[in-house]
């Protein structure tokens, strides 16, 4: 249990983890949502099928 406590304290306390998680958050926010991606994929599939 002490090992888990130490790891959690480290993750919550070290600024490098906060910076990395914020960078990941920004990447996720900048990525298109599934609702944006699915219509594009459907269109591409329809266009590809039309060429076969």
MOPAC internal coordinates of N, CA, C and O (Angstrom, degrees):
PM7 1SCF
backbone

  N    0.0000 0     0.00 0     0.00 0    0    0    0
  C    1.4532 1     0.00 0     0.00 0    1    0    0
  C    1.5334 1   111.13 1     0.00 0    2    1    0
  O    1.2310 1   121.00 1   143.90 1    3    2    1
  N    1.3247 1   115.69 1   -36.10 1    3    2    1
  C    1.4616 1   118.74 1   178.92 1    5    3    2
  C    1.5237 1   111.85 1   -63.42 1    6    5    3
  O    1.2310 1   120.63 1   144.35 1    7    6    5
  N    1.3415 1   116.41 1   -35.65 1    7    6    5
  C    1.4652 1   119.59 1   178.77 1    9    7    6
  C    1.5207 1   110.94 1   -62.93 1   10    9    7
  O    1.2310 1   120.75 1   136.97 1   11   10    9
  N    1.3171 1   116.17 1   -43.03 1   11   10    9
  C    1.4696 1   120.04 1   179.07 1   13   11   10
  C    1.5176 1   109.97 1   -64.28 1   14   13   11
  O    1.2310 1   120.30 1   136.08 1   15   14   13
  N    1.3186 1   117.04 1   -43.92 1   15   14   13
  C    1.4693 1   120.97 1   179.14 1   17   15   14
  C    1.5203 1   110.26 1   -59.77 1   18   17   15
  O    1.2310 1   120.30 1   136.07 1   19   18   17
  N    1.3233 1   117.03 1   -43.93 1   19   18   17
  C    1.4659 1   121.02 1   179.96 1   21   19   18
  C    1.5287 1   110.94 1   -62.71 1   22   21   19
  O    1.2310 1   120.85 1   137.17 1   23   22   21
  N    1.3251 1   115.98 1   -42.83 1   23   22   21
  C    1.4696 1   119.55 1  -179.69 1   25   23   22
  C    1.5235 1   111.53 1   -65.89 1   26   25   23
  O    1.2310 1   120.50 1   136.14 1   27   26   25
  N    1.3206 1   116.66 1   -43.86 1   27   26   25
  C    1.4651 1   120.09 1   179.54 1   29   27   26
  C    1.5159 1   110.13 1   -64.18 1   30   29   27
  O    1.2310 1   120.15 1   136.48 1   31   30   29
  N    1.3258 1   117.33 1   -43.52 1   31   30   29
  C    1.4631 1   121.24 1   178.32 1   33   31   30
  C    1.5223 1   110.47 1   -60.50 1   34   33   31
  O    1.2310 1   120.50 1   139.37 1   35   34   33
  N    1.3195 1   116.65 1   -40.63 1   35   34   33
  C    1.4665 1   120.49 1   178.65 1   37   35   34
  C    1.5244 1   111.04 1   -64.37 1   38   37   35
  O    1.2310 1   120.53 1   131.53 1   39   38   37
  N    1.3314 1   116.58 1   -48.47 1   39   38   37
  C    1.4700 1   120.43 1  -178.73 1   41   39   38
  C    1.5237 1   110.55 1   -61.17 1   42   41   39
  O    1.2310 1   120.39 1   138.70 1   43   42   41
  N    1.3146 1   116.87 1   -41.30 1   43   42   41
  C    1.4640 1   119.86 1  -178.55 1   45   43   42
  C    1.5217 1   112.89 1   -77.02 1   46   45   43
  O    1.2310 1   120.05 1   156.88 1   47   46   45
  N    1.3356 1   117.51 1   -23.12 1   47   46   45
  C    1.4525 1   120.31 1  -174.36 1   49   47   46
  C    1.5119 1   116.40 1   -98.83 1   50   49   47
  O    1.2310 1   119.95 1   154.46 1   51   50   49
  N    1.3146 1   117.70 1   -25.54 1   51   50   49
  C    1.4636 1   119.60 1  -176.23 1   53   51   50
  C    1.5232 1   111.03 1   -84.54 1   54   53   51
  O    1.2310 1   120.65 1   -54.72 1   55   54   53
  N    1.3287 1   116.37 1   125.28 1   55   54   53
  C    1.4634 1   120.41 1  -179.45 1   57   55   54
  C    1.5281 1   113.73 1   -58.49 1   58   57   55
  O    1.2310 1   119.78 1   150.89 1   59   58   57
  N    1.3216 1   118.03 1   -29.11 1   59   58   57
  C    1.4677 1   119.47 1  -178.58 1   61   59   58
  C    1.5231 1   111.28 1   -62.83 1   62   61   59
  O    1.2310 1   120.04 1   144.16 1   63   62   61
  N    1.3262 1   117.52 1   -35.84 1   63   62   61
  C    1.4583 1   120.18 1   177.60 1   65   63   62
  C    1.5277 1   110.66 1   -68.15 1   66   65   63
  O    1.2310 1   120.68 1   140.91 1   67   66   65
  N    1.3288 1   116.31 1   -39.09 1   67   66   65
  C    1.4628 1   119.87 1   178.38 1   69   67   66
  C    1.5270 1   110.36 1   -64.95 1   70   69   67
  O    1.2310 1   120.35 1   137.13 1   71   70   69
  N    1.3243 1   116.93 1   -42.87 1   71   70   69
  C    1.4717 1   119.95 1   179.01 1   73   71   70
  C    1.5237 1   110.90 1   -63.18 1   74   73   71
  O    1.2310 1   120.65 1   136.15 1   75   74   73
  N    1.3146 1   116.37 1   -43.85 1   75   74   73
  C    1.4655 1   119.80 1  -179.36 1   77   75   74
  C    1.5221 1   111.28 1   -65.09 1   78   77   75
  O    1.2310 1   120.34 1   139.39 1   79   78   77
  N    1.3254 1   116.95 1   -40.61 1   79   78   77
  C    1.4649 1   119.02 1  -179.95 1   81   79   78
  C    1.5241 1   110.81 1   -69.11 1   82   81   79
  O    1.2310 1   119.96 1   146.21 1   83   82   81
  N    1.3187 1   117.67 1   -33.79 1   83   82   81
  C    1.4649 1   120.17 1   176.98 1   85   83   82
  C    1.5276 1   110.58 1   -68.46 1   86   85   83
  O    1.2310 1   120.29 1   140.61 1   87   86   85
  N    1.3251 1   117.05 1   -39.39 1   87   86   85
  C    1.4663 1   120.27 1   177.07 1   89   87   86
  C    1.5255 1   110.26 1   -63.06 1   90   89   87
  O    1.2310 1   120.21 1   137.56 1   91   90   89
  N    1.3195 1   117.20 1   -42.44 1   91   90   89
  C    1.4612 1   121.18 1   177.50 1   93   91   90
  C    1.5231 1   110.51 1   -62.97 1   94   93   91
  O    1.2310 1   120.66 1   137.93 1   95   94   93
  N    1.3241 1   116.33 1   -42.07 1   95   94   93
  C    1.4749 1   120.98 1   178.40 1   97   95   94
  C    1.5229 1   110.67 1   -59.29 1   98   97   95
  O    1.2310 1   120.56 1   135.03 1   99   98   97
  N    1.3294 1   116.53 1   -44.97 1   99   98   97
  C    1.4629 1   120.47 1  -179.89 1  101   99   98
  C    1.5300 1   111.07 1   -63.84 1  102  101   99
  O    1.2310 1   120.25 1   140.14 1  103  102  101
  N    1.3207 1   117.13 1   -39.86 1  103  102  101
  C    1.4692 1   120.79 1   177.17 1  105  103  102
  C    1.5222 1   111.05 1   -61.72 1  106  105  103
  O    1.2310 1   121.02 1   136.35 1  107  106  105
  N    1.3250 1   115.66 1   -43.65 1  107  106  105
  C    1.4654 1   119.86 1  -179.88 1  109  107  106
  C    1.5239 1   110.43 1   -65.04 1  110  109  107
  O    1.2310 1   120.23 1   136.76 1  111  110  109
  N    1.3302 1   117.16 1   -43.24 1  111  110  109
  C    1.4650 1   120.35 1   179.53 1  113  111  110
  C    1.5303 1   111.95 1   -64.49 1  114  113  111
  O    1.2310 1   120.44 1   149.24 1  115  114  113
  N    1.3304 1   116.76 1   -30.76 1  115  114  113
  C    1.4661 1   120.54 1  -179.43 1  117  115  114
  C    1.5266 1   112.39 1   -80.41 1  118  117  115
  O    1.2310 1   120.34 1   165.43 1  119  118  117
  N    1.3085 1   116.96 1   -14.57 1  119  118  117
  C    1.4654 1   121.07 1  -178.88 1  121  119  118
  C    1.5221 1   110.55 1   -81.29 1  122  121  119
  O    1.2310 1   120.50 1   -32.26 1  123  122  121
  N    1.3215 1   116.65 1   147.74 1  123  122  121
  C    1.4671 1   118.81 1   177.92 1  125  123  122
  C    1.5312 1   110.75 1   -68.56 1  126  125  123
  O    1.2310 1   121.58 1   -30.27 1  127  126  125
  N    1.3040 1   114.58 1   149.73 1  127  126  125
  C    1.4624 1   120.26 1   178.39 1  129  127  126
  C    1.5264 1   109.63 1   -79.67 1  130  129  127
  O    1.2310 1   120.11 1   -17.37 1  131  130  129
  N    1.3213 1   117.40 1   162.63 1  131  130  129
  C    1.4662 1   119.62 1   174.93 1  133  131  130
  C    1.5335 1   111.87 1   -55.77 1  134  133  131
  O    1.2310 1   120.38 1   143.91 1  135  134  133
  N    1.3207 1   116.89 1   -36.09 1  135  134  133
  C    1.4670 1   120.19 1   179.31 1  137  135  134
  C    1.5256 1   111.45 1   -63.56 1  138  137  135
  O    1.2310 1   120.13 1   153.17 1  139  138  137
  N    1.3156 1   117.36 1   -26.83 1  139  138  137
  C    1.4638 1   121.16 1   177.15 1  141  139  138
  C    1.5291 1   111.81 1   -85.47 1  142  141  139
  O    1.2310 1   120.21 1   146.81 1  143  142  141
  N    1.3110 1   117.21 1   -33.19 1  143  142  141
  C    1.4618 1   121.78 1  -175.26 1  145  143  142
  C    1.5245 1   112.50 1   -78.71 1  146  145  143
  O    1.2310 1   120.05 1   138.31 1  147  146  145
  N    1.3138 1   117.50 1   -41.69 1  147  146  145
  C    1.4697 1   121.15 1  -173.91 1  149  147  146
  C    1.5243 1   112.48 1   -57.03 1  150  149  147
  O    1.2310 1   118.57 1   131.97 1  151  150  149
  N    1.3309 1   120.33 1   -48.03 1  151  150  149
  C    1.4684 1   118.48 1   179.51 1  153  151  150
  C    1.5301 1   113.00 1   -60.50 1  154  153  151
  O    1.2310 1   120.37 1   144.00 1  155  154  153
  N    1.3102 1   116.90 1   -36.00 1  155  154  153
  C    1.4667 1   120.17 1   178.48 1  157  155  154
  C    1.5239 1   109.70 1   -65.75 1  158  157  155
  O    1.2310 1   120.42 1   135.35 1  159  158  157
  N    1.3272 1   116.80 1   -44.65 1  159  158  157
  C    1.4648 1   120.15 1   178.31 1  161  159  158
  C    1.5240 1   111.42 1   -62.52 1  162  161  159
  O    1.2310 1   120.51 1   138.27 1  163  162  161
  N    1.3144 1   116.64 1   -41.73 1  163  162  161
  C    1.4675 1   119.97 1   178.68 1  165  163  162
  C    1.5240 1   110.97 1   -61.99 1  166  165  163
  O    1.2310 1   120.45 1   138.54 1  167  166  165
  N    1.3220 1   116.74 1   -41.46 1  167  166  165
  C    1.4638 1   120.66 1   178.83 1  169  167  166
  C    1.5228 1   110.50 1   -64.61 1  170  169  167
  O    1.2310 1   120.56 1   135.80 1  171  170  169
  N    1.3207 1   116.53 1   -44.20 1  171  170  169
  C    1.4628 1   119.83 1   179.89 1  173  171  170
  C    1.5232 1   111.72 1   -63.15 1  174  173  171
  O    1.2310 1   120.26 1   139.20 1  175  174  173
  N    1.3150 1   117.11 1   -40.80 1  175  174  173
  C    1.4672 1   120.50 1   177.74 1  177  175  174
  C    1.5207 1   110.17 1   -63.21 1  178  177  175
  O    1.2310 1   120.50 1   135.79 1  179  178  177
  N    1.3262 1   116.64 1   -44.21 1  179  178  177
  C    1.4645 1   120.15 1   179.68 1  181  179  178
  C    1.5264 1   110.70 1   -62.18 1  182  181  179
  O    1.2310 1   120.21 1   137.97 1  183  182  181
  N    1.3228 1   117.20 1   -42.03 1  183  182  181
  C    1.4623 1   120.76 1   178.61 1  185  183  182
  C    1.5259 1   110.97 1   -65.39 1  186  185  183
  O    1.2310 1   120.14 1   138.71 1  187  186  185
  N    1.3237 1   117.34 1   -41.29 1  187  186  185
  C    1.4596 1   121.00 1  -179.79 1  189  187  186
  C    1.5266 1   110.48 1   -65.49 1  190  189  187
  O    1.2310 1   120.66 1   136.61 1  191  190  189
  N    1.3141 1   116.35 1   -43.39 1  191  190  189
  C    1.4676 1   120.12 1   179.56 1  193  191  190
  C    1.5241 1   111.20 1   -60.99 1  194  193  191
  O    1.2310 1   120.76 1   145.31 1  195  194  193
  N    1.3117 1   116.14 1   -34.69 1  195  194  193
  C    1.4635 1   120.31 1  -179.12 1  197  195  194
  C    1.5258 1   111.61 1   -67.96 1  198  197  195
  O    1.2310 1   120.17 1   159.32 1  199  198  197
  N    1.3172 1   117.29 1   -20.68 1  199  198  197
  C    1.4686 1   120.21 1  -178.17 1  201  199  198
  C    1.5235 1   112.69 1   -93.94 1  202  201  199
  O    1.2310 1   120.30 1   173.77 1  203  202  201
  N    1.3054 1   117.03 1    -6.23 1  203  202  201
  C    1.4779 1   119.82 1  -177.99 1  205  203  202
  C    1.5111 1   110.12 1   -85.86 1  206  205  203
  O    1.2310 1   120.10 1   180.00 1  207  206  205

